[in-house]
Amino acid sequence: MADRIQLELGVTVELVPGERGEFTVRVDGAVVAKKGLVRFPGDDRVLREVRTALARG
């Protein structure tokens, strides 16, 4: 997912180790996508949320 964000949105991505099974995407410290109890958010949703957060700037 990090590679896709970098490629499609042209932004630098920093991977930060978390707890086992954790998946959280932040833009400027704000959570924009997160794994639920069982499921990971879809790639398209993550990209949409990151794009929206970047546009708010």
Legacy VTK file of the C-alpha trace (Angstrom):
# vtk DataFile Version 3.0
C-alpha trace
ASCII
DATASET POLYDATA
POINTS 57 float
0.000 0.000 0.000
2.838 2.398 0.809
4.314 1.890 -2.655
0.946 2.522 -4.303
0.410 5.731 -2.321
3.859 6.984 -3.307
3.390 6.039 -6.961
-0.162 7.298 -7.459
-0.126 10.355 -5.203
3.539 11.331 -5.427
4.024 11.685 -1.686
6.694 10.277 0.593
5.466 7.513 2.881
7.008 6.645 6.235
6.413 3.130 7.542
6.258 2.918 11.316
6.212 -0.480 13.059
3.085 -1.073 15.085
1.427 -3.862 16.983
0.832 -7.194 15.292
-2.000 -6.875 12.786
-2.164 -3.098 13.041
-2.819 -1.038 9.930
-3.278 2.689 10.381
-2.739 5.380 7.771
-2.117 8.923 8.952
-1.731 12.161 7.041
-0.049 14.896 9.056
-0.813 12.950 12.230
-4.545 12.513 11.550
-5.871 8.970 11.060
-7.461 8.654 7.610
-7.772 4.849 7.349
-7.548 2.022 9.834
-8.028 -1.733 10.030
-11.320 -2.690 11.603
-11.818 -5.608 13.960
-11.440 -8.136 11.170
-10.890 -6.391 7.843
-8.353 -4.105 6.264
-9.747 -1.134 4.341
-9.599 -1.575 0.569
-6.737 -0.001 -1.365
-9.051 2.300 -3.315
-10.632 3.561 -0.096
-7.238 4.235 1.478
-6.100 6.160 -1.605
-9.325 8.186 -1.638
-8.981 9.082 2.040
-5.316 10.058 1.688
-6.097 12.134 -1.412
-8.923 13.913 0.441
-6.725 14.631 3.463
-3.936 15.996 1.263
-6.396 18.274 -0.561
-7.525 19.727 2.771
-3.849 20.422 3.358
LINES 1 58
57 0 1 2 3 4 5 6 7 8 9 10 11 12 13 14 15 16 17 18 19 20 21 22 23 24 25 26 27 28 29 30 31 32 33 34 35 36 37 38 39 40 41 42 43 44 45 46 47 48 49 50 51 52 53 54 55 56
